[in-house]
Amino acid sequence: DMMKDMTADRFAQEIEAKFTEFVGRVFKDFDEETHVTDIRYDPSRPVYLAIDYGYANPFVCLAVQVDAFDNVYVLAEYRRQRRDITEIAEDLKTEHAGLFAAGKMIYPDPASPGDTAVLTDKLRIPANSSTGGEPKWRLNLIRHALKLKPDHGPWEDRKPKLLIDRHCVELIREMNDYRYPENKKEQANNAKSTEEPESPLKKDDHGPEALGRFFRGFFGGPSDKKNNGRAVVRRAKVAA
């Protein structure tokens, strides 16, 4: 009976004790006590805008900074539903006291080039074109950044490479709630809206999608010739 209802991955984990990453929470290492804190804007570092487009679903824009050690800081989030892209562009000019308008590069979903064209025109911020590819690669880049270093030294030597400001309440909720299908009905319904059978549910994914676009565009992916399929830093070509 359990085999009939559970997905193959969940059955393998719960019954056969064969653990897989495609079960339960997508970001198993995410811990609010570890990854959520108070983050201050550093005017010496460029601001990057990570974007997931939406209308009925939320439009999400995250303001991100990266330090000299490639630690990623999510400073703020903008999230709206049923708002035209031109209205959103006007919002971003003044949101968070101009923080989003100070962006040096946009990391958008490449499936909506028209929306990206509006944002680049209205905000005068260029867009990175290398934010696509397989979803699992983007997820793995985020997972890698969430991990604590296996070190018994001081916190500064062990802290993860991704930290989120506590005011980004919806992103934090989604980092906790984003998950894989638990039963075959969920899996079947999910297959209608995604190209990969092992993809997470298309729910609670808007902030992680935006974050994944940034990680993919900023740090590169397996199709990038320079990194030979490894997650290495590929700096955005913008002025600091």
Residue pairs with C-beta under 8 A, 6 or more apart in sequence:
2 11
2 14
2 15
3 11
3 15
4 184
5 183
5 184
6 14
6 15
6 182
6 183
6 184
7 23
7 180
7 181
7 182
7 183
7 184
7 186
7 187
9 20
9 22
9 23
9 180
9 198
10 23
10 182
10 183
12 18
12 19
12 20
13 19
13 20
13 23
21 28
22 180
22 198
23 180
24 179
24 180
24 182
25 176
25 177
25 178
25 179
26 139
26 178
26 179
26 180
26 200
26 208
27 142
27 143
27 146
27 175
27 176
27 178
27 208
29 143
29 146
29 147
29 148
29 160
30 146
30 175
30 176
32 172
32 176
34 148
34 159
34 160
35 146
35 160
35 162
35 163
35 164
35 175
36 163
36 164
36 165
36 166
36 172
37 163
37 164
37 165
37 166
38 165
38 166
39 73
39 74
39 75
39 163
39 164
39 165
41 47
41 65
41 75
41 99
42 65
42 67
44 240
45 65
45 66
45 67
45 240
46 65
46 103
46 104
46 105
46 236
46 238
46 239
46 240
47 63
47 64
47 65
47 75
47 99
47 100
47 102
47 103
47 104
48 63
48 64
48 65
48 66
48 103
48 104
48 105
48 106
48 107
48 214
48 218
48 236
49 61
49 62
49 63
49 64
49 92
49 100
49 103
49 105
49 106
49 107
49 125
50 61
50 62
50 64
50 107
50 210
50 211
50 213
50 214
51 59
51 60
51 61
51 62
51 106
51 107
51 108
51 109
51 119
51 210
51 213
52 58
52 59
52 60
52 109
52 206
52 207
52 209
52 210
52 213
53 59
53 85
53 108
53 109
53 111
53 112
53 115
54 60
54 81
54 206
55 81
55 82
55 83
56 81
56 82
57 81
57 206
58 79
58 80
58 81
58 170
58 206
59 78
59 79
59 80
59 81
59 83
59 85
59 88
60 77
60 78
60 79
60 170
60 171
60 206
60 207
60 209
60 210
61 77
61 78
61 79
61 88
61 92
61 100
61 210
62 74
62 76
62 77
62 78
62 168
62 171
62 207
62 210
62 211
62 214
63 74
63 75
63 76
63 77
63 78
63 96
63 99
63 100
63 103
64 72
64 73
64 74
64 75
64 211
64 214
65 72
65 73
65 75
66 72
66 73
66 218
67 73
70 161
70 219
70 233
71 159
71 161
71 162
71 163
72 145
72 161
72 162
72 163
72 214
72 215
73 163
73 164
73 165
74 162
74 163
74 164
74 165
74 168
74 171
74 211
75 96
75 99
75 165
76 95
76 96
76 99
76 100
76 165
76 167
76 168
77 167
77 168
77 170
77 171
77 207
78 88
78 91
78 92
78 95
78 96
78 100
79 170
79 206
79 207
80 88
80 91
83 91
85 115
85 118
85 119
86 118
86 122
88 119
89 118
89 119
89 122
89 123
90 122
92 100
92 101
92 119
92 123
93 100
93 101
93 122
93 123
94 101
95 101
100 123
101 123
103 123
103 125
104 125
104 236
104 238
104 239
105 125
105 126
105 127
105 128
105 217
105 236
105 238
106 116
106 119
106 120
106 123
106 125
106 126
106 127
106 128
107 127
107 128
107 131
107 210
107 213
107 214
107 216
107 217
107 218
108 115
108 116
108 119
108 127
108 128
108 131
108 213
109 131
109 209
109 213
110 116
110 129
110 131
110 132
111 132
116 127
119 125
119 127
120 126
120 127
126 238
128 217
128 218
128 236
129 217
130 216
130 217
130 220
130 221
130 224
131 213
131 214
131 216
131 217
132 216
133 216
133 221
133 222
133 223
134 196
135 194
135 196
135 199
135 212
136 196
136 198
136 199
137 216
137 221
137 222
138 212
138 213
138 215
138 216
138 221
139 200
139 208
139 212
140 231
141 212
141 215
141 216
141 219
141 221
141 231
142 162
142 208
142 211
142 212
142 215
144 161
144 231
145 160
145 161
145 162
145 215
146 160
146 161
146 162
147 160
148 158
148 159
148 160
149 157
149 158
149 159
151 157
151 158
164 171
164 172
164 175
166 172
168 207
170 207
171 207
171 208
171 211
173 204
174 204
174 205
174 206
174 207
174 208
175 207
175 208
177 203
177 204
178 200
178 201
178 203
178 204
178 205
178 208
179 200
179 201
179 204
180 198
180 199
180 200
180 201
181 187
181 190
181 201
186 201
187 197
190 199
190 201
190 202
191 197
193 202
194 202
217 236
218 233
218 234
218 235
218 236
219 231
219 232
219 233
219 234
220 226
220 227
220 231
220 232
220 233
220 234
221 227
222 229
222 230
224 234
226 232
226 234
227 234
